[in-house]
Amino acid sequence: KQWYQRRVRADNPGTEDNIYDADTEEETEDEVATKIGLPILPNFFTGHRFFIHTDSFPEFDTIKHLSRHLIAFGGKVSDYMSKDVRFIVTQCSSWQPDFSTALSVNAEVK
């Protein structure tokens, strides 16, 4: 018996492969989406980092859905305000004290 592990090949059950010789190249998200019939989403938010002002959203599900949409379209969501955050997502219609703090961290935040 070999000292290394062996696996049975699915395409030819009578043969075995060394697991270290297996293909390790991973498929891109677009390739996987195409294979399973999902549309490829545009990357509207690529290069943008968002902070969701959670105090303005009454339900956690809303925050979860917002995060999913921002990430699905190529954005990144921060758990806290940082100098990398460019946009604050909120339901507030008036200025909040937290926004002044955000501007002190990053004057270009919108």
Stockholm file with secondary structure:
# STOCKHOLM 1.0

chainA/1-110         KQWYQRRVRADNPGTEDNIYDADTEEETEDEVATKIGLPILPNFFTGHRFFIHTDSFPEFDTIKHLSRHLIAFGGKVSDYMSKDVRFIVTQCSSWQPDFSTALSVNAEVK
#=GR chainA/1-110 SS CCSSCEEECSSCTTCEEEGGGSCCCCCCHHHHHHHTTCCCCCCTTTTCEEEECGGGCSCHHHHHHHHHHHHHTTCEEESSCCTTCCEEECCCSSCCHHHHHHHHHCTTCC
#=GC SS_cons         CCSSCEEECSSCTTCEEEGGGSCCCCCCHHHHHHHTTCCCCCCTTTTCEEEECGGGCSCHHHHHHHHHHHHHTTCEEESSCCTTCCEEECCCSSCCHHHHHHHHHCTTCC
//
